[in-house]
């Protein structure tokens, strides 16, 4: 049998054109002269280009190209291959793939073949980002009102609860009536504070050391990151050494070391290309990845989605992804974005529409004039929300916004010009304002962006959303309603109560709806840079317009990270935040959890005197009644710019469209619309200050490298020197007894059933995940290596050790095995009648030379893909699985490991055939197999029945006959 297709002229050579004076070639599908191409969704055009370019008559055939052209008629009916431009791995899923390649090198070397020839065929990026744990952190006890109730701090817990609970600006300790001279009046009332000295509680927080959680010894703050990295190195030394060896030994493998960034961040900020140039050809960038955030990349016009570890490994080894031609839902964006609507409002609004549309398993592609109003970060955030509405991808075709974004990244002008020239030449570049370019979609969902309006949530629960335009009326209704989820039941005669009070020598008034707490917090959804920049630019305009925030309002600014402070500072808005009283208080949860400084006593007294419903406004994620402060009954979640707006207004009882925020000293009325920055202004600042800064930071860390990574010693050999004492990295048994010739099909004779399973057996039941139970077969193995239970770690961390992973296969405590009659990772060893761990039973069968099968019901292998979901059964000795039906993805995984997926005939199952599972089964294979061939199964009790072998293609048969994909690829080198 031929292992590869014979070399012949490419069937689509006539489509080749050139760019850059003939230096770069590309396949131009437009030269097919087929009118259907212009009507294809752009995401389908990417699939078509890949099929044309990779058409070899073996993996990808001319028939596949025609099916893609005929997408309108073939969607949901036909399977097509897709060869992505690259593979993206995070370390947990990447390690078994790289271990397999290292073992393959050993296998071919034993046959006298140069092992350096074994490399991934598809460019692969492996990001080491899942191994960091927090062993050292900053510990601070803040003596604030206890948000959870119960006892307050005891005497030995520091100052009294009346002391301010957060650091104050240096030098801001004197009082005055205006912002900028009085930071917080409470600081002056601290009896423990001497002149020019911050309160005692502040001193305590500033002097709180970083503590080692194990030894409770102080650690310098500057050492925290280094200490955590050091623990990471110690804990994962074997894995990191192996990754570093891979980075040097394999071609087509790029290993991104620890501390550069999370996998999806690195993919967006460093690896994204939009187009790839290899071997003199240019073509669209595309990716499959093992990280759930892979779909983010579609926001940049790069087609990509998440796959399981086995699928990614197959692509690495040169096999395309097989997918049923999807329906493509066109999401048409029209209308203009409301000036007060933030990026988060838009993302959540679009997500809500798509969630209600029922688009599970479909491609979503955006078009329409509204798309150009979305920035690149907006698009990637929407694309990242795919799991929320169950789409496979949310694709934003490349346009001028994309080009503008990449100008701020690692793209040279020459590269940008080449990118745009190519994308226009193959009609993968969109002008969203030109409806003549609109493709035909399976269906169209129209979203009017002007219908997405800004909301706040409150006054008591986060799920109670209130449109900002209705805020004044809604608060009034809350005063009227009976006490409940929203109501406060304030009588009509008391709703106009005004209570005067003195603060810092000046008189002010409080009323129902007065804002007394305003906190800008960059956490959860509000971490979007555009939202924080909108607040900052608005603060700048407010100060320039002469607006102020009343000094009694407890204001604060809590960035989610130093990067937020960095871009607020570099964009020049941080001083304006400060002038309005929003000073950086630190990094961590504060106002959300009740850790706000006490309100001035005069404010508290006024609220109590008038029984007022005072308000807090914050951009966090928690705001239950009384949570911020026990005298503040109404609390609203709002975007950061709206927090600033309500702080300036001093009340939530305002209609921003009709009423001014404030009046300047010259008597001029200033409305919110006068100081709210335009989206263009925000996006420009984001591109200039945030995007470029982030990309510069990532590039710097990539170029500089990680100190620990740079200092790791690793072998320089072509073959990996396996450490037989290692419990993390081990050479797997997939290539044992690998012959140069393909063996003839071997029938399964007198096999026992290892397991007798029912319906809905998921990958969670099959593949190891989570912690390693102390009484499991894997635990016994690790204990034999003199490891204690504390050192077991998890199955995920030990994916590079086949001995652990095989012992963990079918080790789920929820496994329902009909041999046992109760859930648990046990089975019946039929010859002896003993109940054993699944691994121990399989080991006995293999020792006695007995073939194994699995009997199952409907939907065998459903759920998320897992690396070991087929590898584990293969190493247990399972030769076939007979089930009523299979999850398609898992069926392919079984074939890829050389295990036969056999399906009962319609209407038949183990019960209807009166099988008890204790029979011995013989499955005779013919010399030549054909797709979906029916086979006879004979039992030791004289019964016979027919099953269908679920080999859908000739390629499936080839992989099975070789014993799986790994052995097939190894033989191509022999």
Secondary structure, 3 states (H helix, E strand, C coil): CCCCCCCCCCCCHHHEEEECCCCEEEECHHHHCCHHHHHCCHHHHHHHHHHHHCCCCCCCCHHHHHHHHCHHHHCCCCEEEECCCEEEEEHHHHHHHHHHHHHHHHHHHHCCCCHHHCCCCCCEEEECCCCCCCCEEECCCCCCCCCCCCCCCCHHHCCCCCCCCCCCCCCCCCCCCCCCCCCCHHHHCCCCCCCCCCCHHHHHHHHCCEEECCCCCEECHHHHHHHHHHHHHHHCHHHHHHHHHHHHHCCCEEEECCCCCCHHHHHHHHHCCCEEEECCEEEECEEEECCCCHHHHHHHCCEEEECCHHHHHHHHCCCCEEEECCCEEEEEEECCCCCCCCHHHHHHHHHHHHHHHCCCCCEEEEECCCHHHCCHHHHHHHHHCHHHHCCCEEECCECHHHHHHHHCCCCCHHHHHHHHHHHHHCCCECCCCCHHHCCCCCEEEEEEHHHCCCEEECCCCCCCEEEHHHHHHHHHHHHHCCCCCCCCCCCHHHCCCEEEEEECCEEEEEECCEEEEEEEECCHHHHCHHHHHHHHHHHHHHHHCCCCCCCCCEEEEECCCHHHHHHHHHCCCHHHHHHCCCCECCCCCCHHHCCCCCCCHHHHHHHHHHCCCCEEEECCCCCCCCCCCCCCCEEEECCHHHHHHHHHHCECCCCCCCCCCEECCCCCEECHHHHCCCHHHHHHHHHHHHHHHHHHHHHHHHHHCCHHHHHCCCCCCCCCCCCCCCCCCCCCCCCCCCCCCCCCCCCEEEEEEEEEECCCCEHHHHCCCCECCCCCHHHHHHHHCCCCHHHCCECCCCCCCHHHHHHHCCCCCCCEECCCCCECCEEEECCCCEEEEHHHHHHHHHHCCCCEEEECCCCECECCCCCHHHHHHHHHCEEEEEECCECHHHHHHHHHCCCEEEEECCCCCCCCCCCCCCCCEEECCCCCCCCCCEEEEEECCCCEEEEEECCCCHHHHHHHHHCCHHHHHHHHHC
